[in-house]
Amino acid sequence: MWRKKTAWLILLGLAIFIKIFSLFPDAVEKYYASGFYPVISKLQRILLGWLPISVGDIFYALVIVWLINRLYKTIRRVAKKQTNKKYWLQALAQLGFIVLVVYVSFNLLWGLNYNRRGVAYQLGLKVERYSKDDLVQVMRQVVSRLNALDSLSRVNREALLRKRNLFNGATSAYDQLARNEPHFTYSFSSVKPSLYSYLGNYLGYTGYYNPFSGEAQVNTTVPLFVQPFTTCHEIGHQLGYARENEANFAGYLSARSSQDPLFRYSVYFDLYSYSRFYLYAQDSVTARQLDAELSPGIKTDYHELREFVKKYRNPMEEVIDHLYGQYLKANNQPGGKLTYNEVVAWLVAYYKKFGAEAI
């Protein structure tokens, strides 16, 4: 009994400490994001990165099986009228203990990164509200980059069918970036194809990070030109950029630094989509004018992506989108799923500080 009480006290103490600590971004940045987290994340990647299969995906599967089994047993007991007040109190206590374990382990292993200063702080960017003119200027640079990369990105696109080429390419992109920006140094790679890639097509995800195993998973069944930026985005999460807009920006900086034209094409392809979302809401005429400037190959890729999304659209995807949006809001991202698009603000700030050639 005393062991259970001790475990409860330790978990409660850690949970309270984590909550209070998370209120101080400077301390989180200094002691966690730049101190404790890099050590624990590297250790995770050293231990599991060499395995060809995703341990985190297997872990999730086992958890789901366990939950289904517990639910089945509970329903049976209820049906047989074998439950009483003591049973439900014990069940509630077990649930509370599990929630505490998940909360503490999630935050210690990665989740506190939601409360760090992040990319803008590290790069000295002034991220603020931007005008339509600022957005259009950045988008014109993105269109120029996309058009220049259109033909080059198709020369050896099929090479990414070999997943190792995709993952090594993303690692190399971060190596290039880290030469000038050591904050983005990525060592001990642990990027793997998701065991649930086809499921991801129906649920609407292209990749995800598992904080319990330190592995980055990529949906390798989506169109090839989407995968490079997705991979760089997930590595951004591994480096401690928990918020989706910041992981997108880390993905942008790395993919843009790649020597592979398809990686550069992939990131500008996504950035155009994010930027166009905001421009179209303000000025649909200008958005369509920029669309018209895209080369035919790029338009073909956008059509392919739209058809791919349409093929797998289903009611469950909307439910998952809503739940994930609520998760993001609960983790310091009030924009929900629109947080991904907010990378545009970082891009505009980067443009203003370093100029058009930096885009």
Disulfide bonds with the S-S distance in Angstrom:
none
